[in-house]
Amino acid sequence: MRLKILAIVALGVIGVGAAFVAVGGLPASTAATTQYLTGAVATGDVTDDVAATGSVATTASYGLSFGSPAHLAGATASGGSGPWTVTDLKVKVGDTVKKSQVLGSADTTDLKRQLADATTSVTTAKIQLAIAKTNRSAATTTAAIRQTRIGVYNAQTQVSNAQSARTDLIEQIRLATLTAPIDGMVTTVNIVKGLEAPSGDAIVIDATSFQVTADVVESDLAAMNVGQEAAISIVAVDAQVTGVVTAIAPTAAGSTTGGVVSYAVTVSLDSVPATVRAGMTADVTITIDSATNVLTVPAAALRGTAGDYSVLVLAADGTPTAQPVEVGLMTNTTAEIKSGLSEGQEVVTGVNTAQTGTPTTTTGGFGGGGLGIPGGGSPGGVRPGNGN
């Protein structure tokens, strides 16, 4: 749903005439009277916004497992020889951590023993390779040369395999120490010092930066772009923050509401208070266009169609006259006037007709002469209201 917001410098206000005037000397209780609803041409700002609701989420969440590199939380960890016995745990849920900070470690005694064996295997394989090369150099017959070449190839393969195994063990020993991949907050701890670590994430770190993903209806999407500014209200903690659109989904959301198609729009948040938590509901207002310090009128004053707009201007004596205008940015409530009017003029926004004490109000969308005023003239026998 599109939300139309207007911030107006208070140089004019919408006025409504306060009195009904009897016509032709008839008693006031039976006379039909006409009252003009008016608004002032004022300097102000026109802002066209899109409103949506979403939930707060961290911009990144990483899972840490012994023997595996940091990965997106919930994803399947790769590597890891296990089982891992926790020897140290330095954090708890809620702790704030810095990138590269040590969070916990596991026993590496067995890995170090395997590393020593792997180092010996590398040395042995290299010796065998040297022997194979010597044999190849000594070969004289075609058959012997062919055989010794195969021996060298096999020896080279053994060296490569031994070195790879040794490198893997060195990496496993390194990954037996969990370190923070980012600055963030500890949100999950699944390990206990002295016990064997379970499968899955041992510790989860969430970034301290946040974003909101909200669904925007398809009718509003065409006017949206990455980089547009947004205002975010997080009611649960009474927080008002600013943000920027960082992503617009290329495909529609998986479900629709009332048959209306929507698209996920992501807004990154600036300077989020410490009280904000992932999962909180956020109301997002995205500014898609704005015009500042311009002449404005109520949108209800416009008559005609795009490119051929006019308004009814009240003269000093209260007589309405049609005036062509050039319109800029227009919302449901307010229109920017580029030419045709001056600040302080009064324009007609509607008519309030009272018959036997029962008023009927009509506003906006005037067609033809509008307000029953052929050619822009004043209806006979009726004194127009002057507005306030």
Summary of the structure (lengths in Angstrom):
residues: 388
radius of gyration: 38.0
end to end distance: 32.3
largest distance: 135.7
contacts: 1191
relative contact order: 0.21
helix: 20%
strand: 42%
